[in-house]
Amino acid sequence: MPRPPHPMDQAQGGPRHPIDQAQGGPPHPIDQAQGGPPRPMDQAQGGAPRPMDQVQGGPPHHMDQAQGGPPRPMDQAQGGPPRPMDQAQGGPPHPMDQAQGGPPHPMDQAQGGPSRLMDQAQGGPPRPMDQAQGGPSRPMDQAQGRPEG
């Protein structure tokens, strides 16, 4: 007949276990990372929401939901609504690192868009500092375009 539950290492099924039931059975409060009901520390692979490491899907997360889902305030760099720090890969304008398209940017819009005064070296309207790759004449570093004039 089957053995009764074991209080130390019953990780592979049977009644619930308080220490190491990570591979099935009822919920476990420490290491149920591979399925089952929600848990508060390491449910990164699905299930209900959790506040620390739900990077791989599920409801919104306030810390590391960088791979989809609703907006988040720190690392939503891969789509979704605007964010104030690292929306470099599309979406509405960004005041810090929108180098890959979108409306004008005052610091690092080096890859096209309206004119800017610091690093528009790869096309667009004239700029006064480093337009070395074409466009109207400039007084400092027009080594690869028309003569000054």
N, C-alpha and C positions, 0 to 999 in steps of 0.2 A: 504494500500500500504506500501511497505517496508520503514523503516526509512532511512534517509540519513546517510552517514558516521558520526561517533562520534570521536572527537579528543582525547579522553582520554582512552577508554577501549574497543575498537572494536576488541578484541583478537580472536574472533571466526569466522572469514571470512569477506567477503565484500571487499570494496576498501582498498587500503593500508593505514596503520596507523603508525604514527611515533614513538609510544612509546611501545605498548604491543601486536603486532600482531604475537605472537610467534606460533600460532596454525594454520597456513594456510594463503592463500592469497599471494600477491606479496612479493618480498624480503623486509626484514626489517634490518636496520643497527645495531640494538642492541641485539635482542634476538631471532633470527630465527634459534635456535639450533635444531629444529625438522624437517628439510627438506627444500626444496627450494634451490635457488641459493646460492653461497658461501657467507660467512660472515667472518669478520676478527677476531672474538674473541672467539666464542664458538661453532664452527661447528664440534665438536668432534664425531658426529655420522654419518659421510658420507658426500657426496658432494665434492666440489672442495677443493684443498689443503688449509691449514691455518698454520700460523707460530707458534702456541703456544700449541695446545692441540689435535692434530689429531691422538691420540693414537689408535683409533679403525679402521684403514683401510684408504684407499684413497692413493693419491700420497705421495712421500717421505716427511718427516718432519725433521727439523734439531734439534729438542729438545727432543721429547719423543716418537719416533717411535719404541718402544721396542718390539712391537708385530708383526714384519714382515716388508716387504717392503725393499727398498734399504738400503745400509749401513748408519749408522749414527755414529757420533764421540763420543757419550757419554754413551748410555745405550742399545746397540744392543746385549744384553746378550743372546737372545733367537734364535740365528742363523744368517745367512747372512755372508758376508765377515768378515775378521779379524777386530778387534778393539783393541785399546791400553789400555783399562782400565778394562773391566768386561766381557770378553769372556769366562767365566768359564764353559759354557755348550757345548763345542765342537768347531769345526772350527780349523783354523791354530793355530800355537803356540801363546802364550800370555806371556808377560814378567812379569805379576803381579799376576794373580790368576787362572792359568790353572790347578787347582787341580783335575779336573775330566777327565783326559786323554789327548791325544795329545802328541807331542814331549816332551823331558825332560824340566823341569822347575827348576830354581835355588833356589826357595824359598818355594813352598808349594805343591810339587808333591807327596803328601802322599799316593795317591791311585794307585800306580803301575808305570810302565814305567822304564826307565834307572835309574842307581843309582843316588842318590843325597846326599848331605852332611848334611842335617839338619832334615828332618822329614819323612823319608821313612819307617816308622815303620810297614807298612802293606805289606811287601813283596818286591821283586826286589833284585838286587845285594846288597852286604854288604854296610854298612855305618858306619862312625866312631863315632856316637854320641848317637843314640837312637834306635838301632835295637833290641828291647826287644822281638819281636815276631818271632824269628827264624833266619835262615841264619847263616853264619860263626860266629866264636866267636868274642866277642868285650870286651874291657876292662872296661866298665863303667856300663852297665845296662842290662846284658844278663840274667835276672832272669828267662826267660821263654824258653830257648833254650839250645843248646849244652854247655858243659863246656868251659871255656876259654882255649886257647892253641896255 
